[in-house]
Amino acid sequence: MSAAAKSLELQTDIRSEDDRWQAAFGNVEALCARALEAAAAETGGGGEVSVLLTNDAEMRELNARWRNIDKATDVLSFPADGPEIPNAPKLLGDIAIGYETALHDSETMKRPFESHVSHLLIHGFLHLLGYDHINPEDAVVMEPLEAKILAGLGWPDPYATG
């Protein structure tokens, strides 16, 4: 395998800690893999990603521990900061998604749950690659990229209005 092909390869470890994820999607792992592979293909960001599909209680604990924010959130990204290991996939980091907040937000925004979760996965993946949206000049890069990846999956632009 060439170095270029290896850099585009994506390896995922998807762990569901709440049975509602499987109940909602059946094969939630396939949904995750599809969204992450699309993001990796668009960005060239290959490597290893771990996904934790959990609930709001655990998301609240993670958010409090790592961000000092004592509330649940929809998605958290934890970019890897360790050294690369020769001849091993690059460790990109971890993504965690909370079921209740993600479902509530998709209902509030009137988006299909599958579309919203795909967006959260792509959003989290881009954060692992160093993209951000806090500053308007960063958001103008990250948000259209998210929309482009989602469009490739057949989902509408989550930032479109009207």
N, C-alpha and C positions, 0 to 999 in steps of 0.2 A: 504494500500500500504506500502510495506517495505521501510525502509530508503534507501536501495541500489536502488530499483526501482525508488524512487522519485529523487535520485541524477542523474539518467540517463535521466530523463524526460526533454525534451526541449520544451520551449514555445517561439514562435516567434511572433513579431509584425513587419509586412512587410508593408512599406508605399512607394508607387510609386508617385513621384512628377513630373514625366515627362512621357507624353503619349507614347513616343517612346519605353519605356520598355514593355508595354502591346502589342504594335504593333509588336515588335520583337519576343515575346515569347507567346503571347496569355495569358496563365496563368503563369505569371512571379512568382506569389506567390508559385506555385507548384515547380518551378525550385529552388527557394530559399530554401524552406522547405526540398527538397530532398538532396541538398548539405549540409545544416546545420545539418540535422538529421544523415547523414552519418559521418560527422565530430564528432558529439557528441557521436555516437555509438562507433567509433574507439577510442576516447580519454576518454570516460566516463565523459565528460564535460557537464553535464546537467545544466539547469537553464533557465534564460530568456534573450533573445537577441532581440534587435530592429535593423531592417535593413531599411535604407533609400536609395531608388533608385532614383537618381537625375541626374542633368546635371553638365557640367563642370563649369558653373558660380558659382553654389552653392558649388561645391567641392573646387574651388579656394578660396571662402570666408572662408570655414571651415579650409582649409589648412593654410591660412594666420592667422586666429584667433588663432588656437590651436597649430600650429607648426612654425609660423613665416616664412612660405614659401609661397610666393605670386605667386602661379601657381596651375593650376588644376592637379589632380592626379587621378589614377584609383580607389584606395580603401583607406579608412581611418578606423582605429579601435580606439574605445574609451573605454578601459576597465573601468568597474565600480569600484569605490573605496569607496563606502559607506559601512556601517555595514550591516551584514546579518540580516534579519527579521525572527524571529522564526516562523516555520510552513509556510513559504512562499518560493517560488522558489528563488534560488540564482540569483541575478542580475549580469549577465556576462558583459553586456555593449552594445555598439552600433557599427554598421558597416555601412559605407556610400560608395556607388559606383557611379561614374560618367559615364554617358552614352557615351559621345563622346570619352573620352580617352579609356574607356574599349573597345569600338567598333574599334577604330583606332588600338589599340594594338593587338586585335585579328586578324585583317586584316594583319597587319605588320608581325605578327608571323605565319600567315597562319593557324590559329586555328579556329575551329567552335566557334561562339560567345557564344553558350550555354556552351561549355567546358571551355572557358576562364572566363565567369562569375561564373561558378561553382568553378573554381580555386580561383578567387578573394574572394568569400564567405568563402571558406575553409581557405584560407590564413588569412583573417580577423578574423575568428572564433578562429584560433590557437593563434593569437595575443591576443585575449581576455582572453585566458587561460594562457598567460604568455610566450608563445613560441616567439622566435625572430630569426633573420637571419643576423643581422649586423656583428657579429663576425663569422668567419668560423667554429668555434667549435659549435656554436648554429645552423648555417645553416645546418650542417651535420646531425642534429637531425630533424629540422623542414621540410626541403625540401623533404626528403624521406617519411615523414609522410603525407605531402600533396599529393605526388605521389601515395602512397598506398590508400588513401581515394578516390582520383580521379579514380584509377584503379577499385575500387569497384563499381564506377558509370559507368564504361565502357569507361573512357577517358584516353588518353595516358599521360605519364609522361611529364609534362611541362618543366622539367629540362634536359630531354634526348637530346643529340645532334645527328646530322647526319640524 
